[in-house]
Amino acid sequence: MGRPDPRIKKAVEAMKALGYTEGRVRPVLGQLRKIYDNNWDFIEEGGYLVLINALLPQDEPATKMNESRDGARNMGKRKVLEVAIQDEEDDIDEDVAPLKRRLRNTSLSLGSPSSKKPNEEDPKHEDAEMTELPPLKRMYLRRKGERGSAMHVSNNASPSFSSSMSLESEEVPPIKLLSADSVVADTDSFAGALIIVDDEPFTDHRPMIPENCSAPVLEMEKSIMSVEERDGETDITLNNTTAMDVLPSVTVSDMVKAGDESGAADISMELVVVPDCDISADRWRALRSKKDITVGKENVEIPWVNEINDEVPSRFRYIAQSVVFRDAAVKFLVSSDPDDECCFSCIGDCLDSSPMPCSCTIAYTVDGVLKEDFLEARISEARDQRKQVLQFCQECPLEKAKKEEALEPCKGHIKRKGMKECWIKCGCGNRCGNRLVQRGIHNKLEVFFTPNGKGWGLRTLERLPQGAFVCEYVGEILTMQELYQRSLDNELTSPVILDAHWGSEESSEDEKSLCLDGTRYGNISRFLNHRCLDANLIEIPVHVESPDQHYYHIAFFTTRDIQAMEELTWDYGIDFNDDDCPMKPFDCLCGSRFCRNAKRSKKAKKVLSIA
Ligand SMILES: C[S@@+](CC[C@H](N)C(=O)[O-])C[C@H]1O[C@@H](n2cnc3c(N)ncnc32)[C@H](O)[C@@H]1O
């Protein structure tokens, strides 16, 4: 970064004398310099006439300069700050390419896409345009106390930006940009809006915001993609994933980090229009169409499609492995515990160890699927009530979590036999056939919008044989208290209770009664819909890192051969008549003839008959 150009300073000072702030002038000046190829003679001519004209609002001729300036000031008194949602596909102009962003000292400089059409790439055309002196109004985020125009922020990637709000202060409040890693400490004294900038798509990426925070909070994904001025207000369209893929060099979060995080009011953000493109329109289109919901975190890309309507998947943070939220006591042990059933002496592949196969190979065949008898036994345990063994807790963790004085009796938990995979403490190698779940997803899958009212679902794009591992349920590892607190806070949860051992001990420690919640943090299994009884997937407890019975993986295997394009489903095990069920009730649309949701509404039945 070089020394500031004295001519910029001079131009800024001249415009300040006319009532334009530095942040207002700089981006416009930047564009003029581009357009005039940094020829200052043109810009300085007539006392910065082109600059003044460019700063004027769109619908006012240069002769009304003074009135316009007053108008600009008045706009500063507007009080609206709205977040609107726009559909990604509709919103992005195919011919628009993202532009460069530049970082200047502590102020934040963002590029926005040019609104030029391809034929406008011709410099002659630009000149022709400039002779008409089009307005170059741009929005910038101001320092505390500065006035500015109202702005609309639109995100073209996420449907969850549905909130809108008004700021009733006389002046446009300061805005503090937060990256996901930020911790907000001074919010009680902060009078402006907090903008959380998320630099990963489909993720829920919130910094720690204290409960007493009174500032309005907006969430944005990544960078600003386009800015448009309409009726004196500024529309900002935010970038989506692909634009960042194109421009990995500086993210907004980086800029925030580079800026002065200590004082919200000192962070200013200005938009710099840089009218040259980094990528071709074709490349841009190709990148946009590459929608991998795993954001590169799995072995395979998993696209999402919606052939039904304009909805896009809601935001969550994609994780390929479960993570402890806060209190859950989960230990991953590498010590050579003598009680730990580990094949210390194995070498290579446990499924191929002759003359005697290793004793840990109870579940998988050499073809990498579940043994038929093992699978059949698990299916009957899950589906056939006569074969189910129920365990009853003395003090059921589901009840204890409610912290009520009198505990309701335990309703029983199905005892489920799981299996154990070899792991790093075993003697075998990474390619051992007894390591399937831990190697992750390897099939071609797709998240799709279901045509029959269930929202998003997961389907396979290729044929899957019976007993094949598909994916595991990944999410936050929560204690039952933490889960219960989320429901008290009215948070959406989709928990899977890890209750295979419950009831086998006299009492369970609170921090060891666990569940997985894939709502905020999760993997593709959060898109698996429920089907009563005859689902094509079954969940099986799999121990990998921990011999501790309290924590295990929930792995989904196919119950039968599944054809390409079939939706993948599992039986959530919901008792639709149990109001205490941790899963939020819904009208079941599974279509199974064994459907347990007797109270299904007429509407649900109608949807089913249409589908
Ligand atoms: C774990 S999510 C599954 C993904 C979800 N469909 C989505 O759009 O994100 C569970 C939610 O999906 C919907 N769902 C799942 N199975 C369903 C079914 N059989 N009938 C109706 N809705 C279902 C319910 O809204 C349920 O709360």
Ligand as a Chemical Component Dictionary entry (heavy atoms), coordinates in Angstrom:
data_LIG
# 
_chem_comp.id                   LIG 
_chem_comp.type                 NON-POLYMER 
_chem_comp.pdbx_formal_charge   0 
_chem_comp.three_letter_code    LIG 
# 
loop_
_chem_comp_atom.comp_id 
_chem_comp_atom.atom_id 
_chem_comp_atom.alt_atom_id 
_chem_comp_atom.type_symbol 
_chem_comp_atom.charge 
_chem_comp_atom.model_Cartn_x 
_chem_comp_atom.model_Cartn_y 
_chem_comp_atom.model_Cartn_z 
_chem_comp_atom.pdbx_ordinal 
LIG C1  C1  C 0  -34.505 -33.423 9.887  1  
LIG S1  S1  S 1  -35.594 -32.397 9.004  2  
LIG C2  C2  C 0  -35.615 -33.144 7.418  3  
LIG C3  C3  C 0  -35.334 -32.132 6.338  4  
LIG C4  C4  C 0  -36.460 -31.178 6.106  5  
LIG N1  N1  N 0  -37.456 -31.764 5.245  6  
LIG C5  C5  C 0  -35.969 -29.864 5.533  7  
LIG O1  O1  O 0  -36.591 -29.314 4.631  8  
LIG O2  O2  O -1 -34.946 -29.348 6.015  9  
LIG C6  C6  C 0  -37.112 -32.882 9.736  10 
LIG C7  C7  C 0  -38.296 -32.070 9.282  11 
LIG O3  O3  O 0  -38.644 -32.427 7.957  12 
LIG C8  C8  C 0  -40.049 -32.521 7.815  13 
LIG N2  N2  N 0  -40.384 -33.930 7.586  14 
LIG C9  C9  C 0  -39.566 -34.986 7.676  15 
LIG N3  N3  N 0  -40.215 -36.118 7.394  16 
LIG C10 C10 C 0  -41.469 -35.772 7.120  17 
LIG C11 C11 C 0  -42.633 -36.511 6.789  18 
LIG N4  N4  N 0  -42.622 -37.830 6.681  19 
LIG N5  N5  N 0  -43.768 -35.829 6.594  20 
LIG C12 C12 C 0  -43.803 -34.490 6.697  21 
LIG N6  N6  N 0  -42.747 -33.740 7.011  22 
LIG C13 C13 C 0  -41.592 -34.373 7.228  23 
LIG C14 C14 C 0  -40.636 -32.072 9.132  24 
LIG O4  O4  O 0  -40.860 -30.705 9.045  25 
LIG C15 C15 C 0  -39.515 -32.334 10.091 26 
LIG O5  O5  O 0  -39.595 -31.504 11.218 27 
# 
loop_
_chem_comp_bond.comp_id 
_chem_comp_bond.atom_id_1 
_chem_comp_bond.atom_id_2 
_chem_comp_bond.value_order 
_chem_comp_bond.pdbx_ordinal 
LIG C1  S1  SING 1  
LIG S1  C2  SING 2  
LIG S1  C6  SING 3  
LIG C2  C3  SING 4  
LIG C3  C4  SING 5  
LIG C4  N1  SING 6  
LIG C4  C5  SING 7  
LIG C5  O1  DOUB 8  
LIG C5  O2  SING 9  
LIG C6  C7  SING 10 
LIG C7  O3  SING 11 
LIG C7  C15 SING 12 
LIG O3  C8  SING 13 
LIG C8  N2  SING 14 
LIG C8  C14 SING 15 
LIG N2  C9  SING 16 
LIG N2  C13 SING 17 
LIG C9  N3  DOUB 18 
LIG N3  C10 SING 19 
LIG C10 C11 SING 20 
LIG C10 C13 DOUB 21 
LIG C11 N4  SING 22 
LIG C11 N5  DOUB 23 
LIG N5  C12 SING 24 
LIG C12 N6  DOUB 25 
LIG N6  C13 SING 26 
LIG C14 O4  SING 27 
LIG C14 C15 SING 28 
LIG C15 O5  SING 29 
# 
